[in-house]
């Protein structure tokens, strides 16, 4: 069979990386971790990972997602409860902690977690279809508060694009089919507290960030136009 590379994620300091491989065309993948400079594989390969991204917390561990491996055929058996795990380097996969999705109340087909660039927050997206997601957050500065909801329904698509201190910048199509950029704070993340930084327009918003700016791209009269905004 063939082996294909499914994704590479570096730590913020660039010292380590983790990547997924798929063997024989299977959706079930493996995660391999190595030192970037030496290309040395540094621990046991993680196995039985499905529909997952990788997001590092520092350079000591990372978040990934998977289902319980079915006892029947891995090609046809039902897998409908996705779980978010944290893997601490140097520990066996069997000790990986379930962060979200470990009970019937948190049952979703697709769950993913991503750490903010400043390493202060974990954001968790949960959904049952490929359109619409719930959104949750964990503040690493206040872990006792636990995982808090941001959006508690699946009627819109929302993700956090950037964070600055306690300020959260969210890309969403909630009440804005062409998408907008909203801003709120970590202590009041619910939609009722959001304010528009880049309101919805008659054109669909595609947005990215870099060097403390947002770049809002629109297709207008068959031409791509990009507008630059600062964080204020």
N, C-alpha and C positions, 0 to 999 in steps of 0.2 A: 504494500500500500504506500501512499504518498504521505509526506509530512509537510504541513504548511504553517507559516508563521502568522499568528492572528493578532498580535499587538505588542508594542513595547512601551514600557513606562519607566522613566528614570526618577530617582529621588531628586528633590529640589537642589541638593548640593552636587548632583551628578555622579556620586560615588558608586551607586548601585543601580541595577535595573532588574526588572522582572518582565518576562514575556510569556505569551501563551502560544502553544502549538496545538494543531489539530492533526490527528493521524487517521489516514484512510477516509477522510471526508466526514468524520464523525463530528457532531455538535459537542460531544464531551471532550474537554481539552485538559491540558496539563500546564502548570505554571512553573517556569524555571527561573531561578534567581542567580545573578552573578555579580561579581565585582566588575565595574566598568573598565578600569585601567588594565587589569590582568586578564579579563574575560574568563576568570575562574568561577565555575559553578560552586556556590558556597553552602548549599544545604540540599536536603532531599527535595525531589520534585513533588509538587502538589498535584494530586490526581482528581479525576471525577469532577471537573469544573465545567459548568455549562452556562452560556449566555452571560458572560462576566466581563466587566472592566477591571482595571487595577488602579488603586489610588493609594499612594504612599502616605504614611504619617511619619515625618522625619525620615530616618534611614534605618529604623529598627523594625518596621513592620508595615503591612498594607491591608487594605480592604478588598475583598472580592466577593462574588456571588455564585451560588450554585443551588441545585436541588439535591434532595436525597437520591442516591443512585437507586434506580428501580431494580427490583429482584428479577423481573422478567426481561424481555428484550429491550435493550437500551435504545433501539430504533423506533419502537412502537409503544412502549409503556408510557402511561400518562405521568407527566411531571408538571404540577400546577401550584406548588408552593415554593417560591423562590426565597432564599435566605441570604442575608448579608453577613459575612464573616470577617473577623479580624485575625490575621496571621502574624504572630510575633516571630521574628527570625530566631532561629536556634531552638525552636520548639516543634514537636511533631504536629502534623496536620490534625491528628485526632484531638488535640487540645485547643484547636481554633475555636474562639468564642463566637457564638451567634449574637449578632448585634441587633438584628431586626428580622422578623418573619418567623419566629420560633413558635408561634401558636396560631390557633384557628382565627383569632381576631385580626391577626396581621397577615392573613393569607392572601398573597398576590402572585400572579404569574411572573411578573418581572419586578425585580428589586435591584437597585444599584446605589452605591455610595461614593461620594467624591469629597475629598478634603479641600478646603479653601487654600489658595496660594499662600496665605499668611499662616496656615496651619492652626488656625483658631477654631475652626468649625468643621463638622462633618454634616453634609447634606445628603439626605436619603430620598430617592425617588421610588415610588411604588405604584404599580399599575396592573391592570388585568387585560388591557388591549394595547395596541401600538399607538393609540391616540388618547391623550388625557392621562394625567398623573397626579397622585397625591405627593406632597412634599413635606419633609420633616427635617429637623436640625438637632444637632448635639453640640453644645458649647463646651469645648475642652477646658475653658477657664472656669466653668461651673458645671462639672460633670454630675453633681448630685441632683441637678434639676432634671436630668434624664433627657430623653428624646421628646422634643416639643413639636407639635404640628405647625406648619405654615399654611398649607392648603389641604383641607380635609376631604376633598371630593376629587373625582376624576373627570370633571367637566371642562377642563382646560389643560393646556401644556405650560408648565412653569419650571424654570430653573434659575439658580443663582449664578449670575455671570461674574460678579466681583464682590469683594468685601473690603471695607476700609474701617478698621476698628470695629465698632458695633454696628456700622452702617451696612445694609445689605442691598445690592442692586439686582433686581429680578427681571428676567425676560419672560413675558407672559402673553398669552392671548385671552386671558380672563376678561370678559366684557370688551375685548379688543381683537376681533378676528385677524386683523393685519399685524398684530403684535405691537407691544410697547415696552419701554424700559421703566420700571417702577422702582421706588426706593423706600426703605423702611429701616427699622432698627431691630437688633437681635432680641431685645426685651419686649417687643411688640410686633412680631412678624406676620400676624394675620392680615388678610387682604383689606379689612376695614381700616387699617392704619397706613396702607400704601398711598404714596403720592406719585404722580407722573413726573419723571425726569425727561423722558422723550415720549411724548404722547403718541397715540395711534394716528396714522395719516391714511389717506386713500390708497397708499402704496404699501406693499408688504415690507416689513422691516427685517433685515438680516444684520446682526450686530456682532462685533467683536471688540476686544479691549487690548490695550498694550501701552506701556510707557505713560501710565496715568491718564489715558484718554479712552473714550469710546468712539468707535467708528461705525456709524449707521449707514448701511448700504441699501439703496432702493433701486428698483428697476422702473424708470420713468420714461415713457415714450420710447421704449425699446433701447434705452441707454442706461447703463449703470452709473448711479451717482452716489458719492460717498460724502457724508458730513461728519466733521470731527467735533466732539464735545469733551469738555473737561468734566470732572466728577461733580461739579456744582451746577 
